[in-house]
Amino acid sequence: MIREVHGDILLSRADVVAHGVAPNDDFSSGLALALRERWPSLYKDFRHFCRVSHPAEGELWLWGGPGVRIANLFTQTAAYGHGARPGTAHLEHVNAALRALRKTIDKEGFASAALPRLATGVGRLAWDDVRPLIEHHLGDLRIPVHLYSVYEPNHAAQEG
């Protein structure tokens, strides 16, 4: 069941927090930057994973740190080459990444999940195009899916 909440996703108590990135992303803006600042080892491990695995758009990489699991959804085009910047998100990548997230939630047995307005900030997609994909892939889950539709810094959402 999807439930919209207002607050700071970094304060979520969900079993897994998802966010959108690009392969080889530098985590220099948006939620990715906040995650990098909060868990520096996430970014270090992410860079290593990308160098070794060469992930493709539409895939997912799951990271676990102290008391947190982060699902890095590859929603944006890759940033390959020295100094390259990640491209924008594409609906087909979001669709595939959400499919991968659903499989990961089922496989790992997560009891709850949280995600932002995926791919609508740095990814530059329209929320009206992304939200139906989230509902399609996660709407029938029997676990709470907290959709952080409004960002309120340092405010814990009422996840219930």
Secondary structure as UniProt FT lines:
FT   STRAND          2..7
FT   HELIX           9..11
FT   STRAND          16..21
FT   TURN            23..24
FT   HELIX           30..38
FT   HELIX           40..53
FT   TURN            57..58
FT   STRAND          60..65
FT   TURN            66..67
FT   STRAND          68..74
FT   TURN            82..83
FT   HELIX           91..108
FT   STRAND          113..116
FT   TURN            118..119
FT   TURN            122..123
FT   HELIX           127..138
FT   TURN            139..140
FT   STRAND          145..151
FT   TURN            153..154
//
